[in-house]
């Protein structure tokens, strides 16, 4: 492959690698950690080890914060921590790909909140259609209906993802590695007490610790690195279009690793939400292309 072709392909490969690594790490967590320490214990391990790895990678103590940044980091980190905790709670009872699709409603809502253009009504309609196809809103439903509690957790995770983006924008003057490492540290402090209270000494099992470290590396350290490679070479709109493939990748990994089978209606719902995310990214107003905390999915 020529240098020019490689340069064009690298951002796409980086985003594909990022969403695949994130999905693989989450699938391994559900397969190997959920049975031993539950969703809360898994969250504590994943976020705790992720914070440790990213702090060692970026060494945030080398950079100073401005006055007021501490409060912004606190809100950003708490939103990040509970986004992970609530998402893992959702995974206990609903399929991986569907949980990701529902969670995407958070950033979609943020993207559309300030819009006044007619084209955005199309993306909003697609997102609402996808959610309507997924949510258990009818009576007398069959066994394929999603668990309402799991759906509620996924919607709460979506709200946290939206908050994470809003709070992350207020840290956009910081280097992405600096803000993410500080945010993950706060996230770990926010969710680890829940995991310790739920799983206790089981978290210290060598096998559990090993899987926790593996999941953290695959789910956080690798995706963050790859996304920052992509963000340096892509405008935010193009990055948003590419990252919208995440629900489909999650659904495929859930099918291959977790044996979670989706029906045609659920695949159609995932496709509608992906189209809404891609379309919203395509038509968004131009923005600076520097990576900031709100653009790094952890």
N, C-alpha and C positions, 0 to 999 in steps of 0.2 A: 504494500500500500504506500502511495506517495505521501510526502510530508503534508501536502495541502489536503488530501483526502483524510488523512489521519487527524489533522487539526479540525476538520468539519465533523468527523465522526466522534471525536473524543467527548464533547459535551453530552451527546445522546448516550454513549456508552456509560458515562459517569452517572447520569440520572438513572438509567436502567439498572446499573450495578447497585445504586443506592436503594431504590425501591425493592429490588430483589433481596438485598442483604437485610433490609428492615423486615420484610415479610418472612424471610427464612429464620431470622432471630426470634420473631414473635411466634412462629409455628413451633420452633424448638422449645420455647418457653412453655407453651400450652401443652406440648407433648411430654416434656420431661420434668418440669418444675411444678406445674399446677397440681398433679396428683400428690406431690410431696409437701408443698408448703402453701398451696392455694394461690389465688390471684393476688392477695395482699402481700404475702411473703415473696412472691415472684416480682412484684413491683419494687419492693424494698431492695432486692438483690440487683435487679436490672438498673434501677436509677442510681443506687449506691455505687455499684461498680462503674457505671457509665460516668458518673461524676468524677470518680477517682482517675479513670483513664483520661478523660478530657482535661482535668486539672493538670495532670502530669504532662500532657501534650502541649498545653498552651501556657501554663505557669502564670495565672492571672495576677499574682502578686507583683509582677514586674511593671504593671501599668496602674496609674492612679485613676481614681474616680472623681468626677466633678461633684460639687455639692448638689444634693438631691438625687444622685444616681443610686444611692443605697436603697431608697424607698422604691425606685423603679425596678431595681434588680429583685427586690423582695417580692413584688407583685408578679413580675415575670416568672420567677422561679416557682412560686406557689401554683400559678396557673399551669406551668409545665408539669409539676409533680402530680397534681390532681388530674390532669389530662391523661397521664399514663395510668394512674391508679384506676380511674373510672373506666378507661378503655379495657384494661385487663379484667375488671369486674364484668364488663359486657361479654368478653370472650368466654366466660364460663358457661354461658347459655345460648349464645347466638354464633353463627359461623363467622369466621375471620373476615372474609371478603365483604360480607354484609355490614359488619361492625365498622370497617374502614369506610364503606360508602356512606353510612349514616354520619360518621364523624366528619366527613368532608363537608357537611352542611354548615359547620362552624366557620371555616375560612370563606365559604361561598357567601354566607350572610355578611361577613365583614366586607368582602369585595363589592357586594351589591348595596350596602347600606347607604353609601353616599352617592349612588348613581341616580341620574335623572333621565337617562337615555332610553329610547324605546327598545333598542336591541337587547338591553339587559332584561327586559320583561320575558324574552324568549328563554334566556338562561335560567331565570327564576322559575318559569313554567316547567322547564325540564327537570330542575331540581325538585320541585314540588311533586311532579309526576313520579319521579324515582322514589321519593320518600313515601308517597301514597301507596305505591306498589309494595313497599317493604313493611310498613307499619301495620301492626295487628289492630285494625280499626273496626272490624266487623264482628258481629255475633255469630255463633254457630260455625266457627271456622274449623278446618281440618287439622291434622297433625303437622302439616307443614308450616303452620303459623308460628311466627317468631315469639319467643318468650317476652312478655311485656316488660318485665324487670330488666332483662338484658338490653332491650331497646331503650329503656329509660336511662340506663347507664351510658349507652352509646351517645344519646342525645346530650347528656350532661358532659361527656367528654368533648363533644362538638362545641359546647358553650365554652369550655375551658380552652379549646384550641383557638377559638375566636378571640378570647381574652388574651391568650398568649401572643397572638399576632399584634393586637392593639398595644399591649405593654411592651412587646419587643420593638415596635416602631419608635418608642420613646428612648430606646437604647441604641438607635441606629448610628449615633455618633461614635460608638465604641467599635473596636475591631470585633468581628463576629466570634472569633475564638475566645476573646476576653469575656464578652457578654454571655456566651453559651456556657462557658466553664463556670462562671459565677452563678448563672441561673440554674444549672444542673446541681450545683452544690446546695443551693437553697431548696431545690426540688427534693433532693435526697433527705435533707433534714425535715422536710414537710411530710414525707410519706413513710419513712422508715419506722417511725413509732407504730403505725398501723400494722406493718408487716411483722415487727417484733412481737406485738401484742397477740397477733393471730397465730404465728408459727413458732415463736419462742426459740428453744434450743435447736429445733430442726434446721434452722437457717445455718447452723455451724457444722452441719454434716459435710465432710469433705466432698462427697459426690454432689451435693446441692451447691456448695460454693463453686465447684468446678463448672457446673452448668450455668450458674449465675454469671460467672466471668465470661464464659463463651457467649451467652446471650447478650450481655452488655457490649462486648466487642463487636459482635455482628450487627446488633440493633442500633448502636449509637456511634461508636468511634468510626466504623467504616462508612456508614451513610453520611455523617457530618463531613468527613474528609472528601468524599466523592461529590457531595452537593456543593461544597465550596469550590472544587475544581470546575464544576459546571457553571456556577454563578459568576465566575470570573470571565467566562467566555460567552455567556448568554444574557440577553435582556430579561428582566423579570417575567414578561409576557410569555416568551418562549419557554422559560423554565417552568412556568405554571402549566403550560400545555403538556409538557413532558411528564411532570409530576402527577398529572391527572390519571396516568395509567396505573397508579398505585392500587386502587380497588380491584382492578382486574388481575394484577399480579398477586395480590393477597388472596383472591378467590381461587386462582389456579394453584397456589402453594397450599392453601387449605384443602383443596381437593386431592393433591398429590401426597401431602405429608400427613394431614389430619383426617383424610377420607371424608371430608365434608362435601356432600353433594347438594348442588343448588338446582332449582327447577327453572324453567324457561322464564317465568315471571320475575324471578329474583335476578337472573342475568340481565333481563331487560331493564330492571330498576337500576342495577349497577351501571349499565351502559348509559342510561339517562343522566345519572349523576356525574359520570365521567364527562359526558358531552357538555353538561352545564359548567363544570370546572374548566374544561379546555376552552369553551367559548368565552367564558368570563375573562380568562387570561388573555385570549386573543384580542378582545375588544377593549381591554382596560386602557385608561389613559396612560401616556408615557410616564415613566418614573425613573429615578436614578438607578443605574445598574450595579452599584456597589452592593456587595452582600451585607445584610444586617441580620440581627438576631431573629427577626420575624420570618426570615426566609429559610432558616435552617430547621428542618424537621427532625426531631429527636425522639 
